[in-house]
């Protein structure tokens, strides 16, 4: 199957007077899987539709394998898209849906039949070729939509939240199947999703979009462990936000003691003054309110709410006027006084002056 690189340079897209994409630049290597991740309205679907040709560019360029396709129609771009709704023909069989793109390209019937058989085998849908797509499960329909896109041998595969209509168990199963298939075929893939875990599992790199711009681009490990802004930190799960005072100390900073926290040194963070620290609920540890350590920030608070999402307990802990979510395997009582222990390495620090 062919594969090609994608180059988006200074791309802008407007809807009327509203500028939706703002100087987007993105390079995707041949065979790479890139996820476009972000909240609703951030521009990720608009970027995908601009790449596919369904939305015109206001300025900037889009190139595939060095070929400028900025103004090319969708059917001349060497791409195929899998839509959120699957967009299958309900009056057609599975085989007819899989071969539809080939039929439009005037491929011979024997060659269509051969290619459809290959796709059915590839997607583990043997025996379903003559079944109407309305008789298939959600996971099977998703496979048919994917197979229809792959049948035409596109240079790029575009996925527009294709798993959002599936239940949680099937969604987890199918996303691993898609990643394995993409890796086997080596096809360049752009995947739009608002699901952080989905992007982490499937993508080689993740582009996190915010208000029409790429906020951060990197491997799943990079954007998860080294977010470059409070927005990225919060979107990647570090939703607990703590305001602290700090001063310079030996190549880093020293968090100043406060009414609800101890003092601790943070190496390698060179911005003094007021800071904010983001942390994930699973990174914290609950213990006695006086259980501080030299490499751990301790917050003193009280449990105000408890829930059991499965496998652990999730607690809302009030610290002064703030509340933080903390996970723990132990069952603790609402009203209990506790300390939230936070290893310095689990905290993402940013200057409060820049927020």
N, C-alpha and C positions, 0 to 999 in steps of 0.2 A: 504494500500500500504506500502511495507517495506521501511525503511529509515535507513541509516547508516552514521556513521562518516567517515571523510576523514582526513588522516594525511600524509602530504608531508614533508619530512625531508631532508635538505641539497641537494636538487635536482639540478643536473646540466645536461644540454642538449647541445650538440654541433652539428653544421652542418659543417662537414669537420673539418677544423682548427679553425672555429669560435665558440667561447663559447657564446651561446645565453641565457641560464639560468644559474645564478650564485648563488649557495647555497640557493635556494629558500626553505623556510620552511613555511608551512601554515597548520593550524588545523581548520577543519570545523566540527561543531557539527551536530549530526543527526537532520534533519529537518530544518537546517539553510539555508538561501539564501545568498550566497556570490557573489559579482560582482568583476570581474577582469577588472580594468579600466586603460586606459593609451593610449598614442599616438601610431600611427603606428610604428611597429618595436620594441616595448618595451618588447615583449616576452609573452604577455597575451595569444595569440592563441597557441603558442608553449606549454605553461604550460597546457592549456586545452587538447591539443592533447597528451601530455605526460601522463596526468592523464587517458585519455581514452585508451591509448595503441597504438595510431597511430604513435607516435614518441618515439623511445627508449631513456631511461635514460642513460646518460654517467656515472653518479654516484648518490648516494642518494637512498632514498626509498619512496615508495608510498604504503599506507595501507588503507584498507577499513574495518571498524569495527574491527580493530586489525589484519586483515588478509593481509599479505604482497602480493601485486599484482604487484610489480615492473616489473617482467618479464612475467606476464600473458598476453595471447593474448586478444585483445579487447572484444571478445565474452564471455570471462570467468571472466570479471571484475564486472558484475552486474550493468552495466551502460547503459544509452541510450543517444544519442546525437541528437540535432536538429541543422542542418547545416544552414549556411547563405543562401544557394541556395535552401533550403528545401529538395532537393534530392528525390523528389517524382517520382514514376514510371508513365510516361505520358500515357502509354497504359492501365493503370489500373483504375478502379473506385475508388472512395473515400473509400468504404468499403474494397476493395482488398488491397489498400495501408495501411489502418489501421491494417489489419490482417496479413500483410506480415511477420512481425517478429515472430508472433505466428505460422504461417505456417512453417517457418524454424525450429522452435522448436518442430515440429510434434505434435502440439496441435490438438485435434479432431475438426472436422468441426462444430459440435454443440457448443462446447466451444468457438471457434473463433467467431461464429455468435453472441453468447451471449456477449462476451467481446466487440466486435465492436459496438453492440447496446448500451452498457454502455458508451463507449467513445463518440459516436455520441451525446448521450443525455447530457453528461458532457460538451461537447464543443459547445452545441447548434447548431448541424449540422444535426438534424433529418430531413429526407427527402432528404438528399444529398448523401446517401450511394451508390446509383446506378449511380450517376453522375460522368462522367470522370473528373479527377482532372484538366485537361486543360480547363474545363468550369467553374472553380471556380475563385473567385476574389483573389487578393493577400492576404487579411486577412483570407479568408477561407482556402487557401492553407497552410498558416502558422499554422492554427489550426489543419489541417490534419497532418502536420509534427510533431506537438507537440503530437497529439493523438497517432500517430504511436509509438512515443518514450514511451509514458505512457502505451500503451497497454500491454507491456511485464512486467509490474510491476518492473521497475528497482529500485535498492537501491539508485542510484544517477542519477540525470538528469543534463546533460551538454548542455548548450545553447551557440552556437557560432554565435553571432550577428544575431539572427533570425529575428530581426525587421528592419534591415537596408534596405531591399528592399521595405518596405511599405511607403506610403505617410504619411505626418506628422499627419493628423487627425486620420487615421487608426492605426498608430504606437502608438499614445497616448492611444487609446482605448484598443488595444490588450495588451499593457504592464500592464495595470491595471488588465486585465482578467488573464494574466499569474500569476501575484502576488497573486491574490485572489485564483486561483486554487492551486498554490503551498502551500499556507497557509492552504487551506482546506485539501489537501492530506498529508501535513506534509513531503513532499519529500525533501531530501537534494539536493540543486541546486547550480551549479556553472555557472555563466553567464558572458561571455566575451562581452564587449562593449567598444566603444570609446566615447559614448554619456554620458556626465556627468549627465544630468538630468535623463536619463533612469536608471542609476545606483542608483541615490539618491532615486528615486521613488520605485524601486523594491527590493533593497537589504537590508538585516539586517546589513551586514558589507560590506565594500568596501576595496579591496586591490588595491592600486595604484602602478603600475609597471613603472619602469624607467630603461632602459638599462639592462634588465635581472634581476633586483632585485626588491623586494617589498620596495617601498619608504615609504609607510605608510599603516597601516591596522587599521581600526576602523569603528565605526558606521558612517552613513551619516553625523550626526551632528558633530562628532569629526573631520572628515577630512575636513569638510567645514568651521567650526568655529575655529579649532585649527590645521591648517596645520603645519607640523614639518620641512618644508624646503621651500626655494623659488620655487623649482620645483612644489611641491604639491600646494602651494598657487596659482601660476600662472595657473596650470592645473584646479584647482577648481574655476576658474573665477576671481581671484584677479590679473588681468593682468597688472594693472597700477603699475609701479615700480618707487619709489622715493628714491634718495640718500640724506642722511642727516648726519649732524654731531651731536654728543651727548656727554654728560658728566654725571658722577654719580650724583644722587640727591635723597636722602631720600628713599632708598630701590627700586629705579628705575633709570630712566635716565631723563635728561632734553634735549630736542631737542634745539639745538642752532639756533638763528635767522640767516637767510641768505638773500640774495638779493631778494628772492621771497617767503619767508616763515617767520612766526612768531616763537616765542619760546613757547614750551608747555612741561609740565611734563608728563611722561609715567610711571605709577606705575607698579611694578612687573616685569620689564624687566631689568635684572641686567648686561647686557653687554654694557660697555661704548665704546666710540670711534665711528668710522664711522658705520652707520647702513643703511639698506635698508628697506623701508616700502612698502608692497603690499596692494592695496585696490581695491575693486570692483566699477564699474561705478555707480551702484545703491546706494552705501553707501555714496557717496559724495553729497553735497548740494551746489548749486550755489547761490551767493549773492553778495553784495557789496564787493569791494576789501579791505575794511577796517573793515569787520564784524567779527573780531576775537573774541574768547571766551577762557576762562581759560582751558577748557577741549577739545578744538578743534584746530587742526592744520589748518592754513589758507595758501593756496597757491594763489599767485596773478598772474593772467594771462589774456589771451584774446581769445575769441571764434574765431576759424579759420575755422570750418566746422560744419554743422548741417544736421541731417537726421531725418526721422520720421519712426521708425520701427513699430509703432502701439501702441497707449496708452500713449506714452511719446516721448520726443525728446532726441536724442543722440547727444552730442556735443563733438567735439575735441577742447580741450583748450590748447593753447600754454603757457607754463610756462618756461621762459628762452629758452633753446635749446630743451626742452622736450615737448611732447604732451601727454595729458591724456584724456581718454574717461570718460564722465560724463553724467548721465541720469537726466532729469528734465521734469516735466509735463508742464512747461511754454515754450512759444515760444519766444526765444531770438534772437537777431540779430547777424549775423556774423560780427566780428570786435569789439563787445562790450567788455569792460574791466570788468572782474568779479573776484570774489574770490571763490576758491574751499574750502568749509568747510568740514573738515574730523574729525568726532568724534574719539578720541583716541581709543575707544573700537572697531572701525571698521578697524583699521590698524593692519597688521601682520608684526611684526618687526623681522629682522634677522641681525646678525652681518655681515658687509661687509667684514670683515677679513676672514670669513669662506666660502665666495662664490667665 
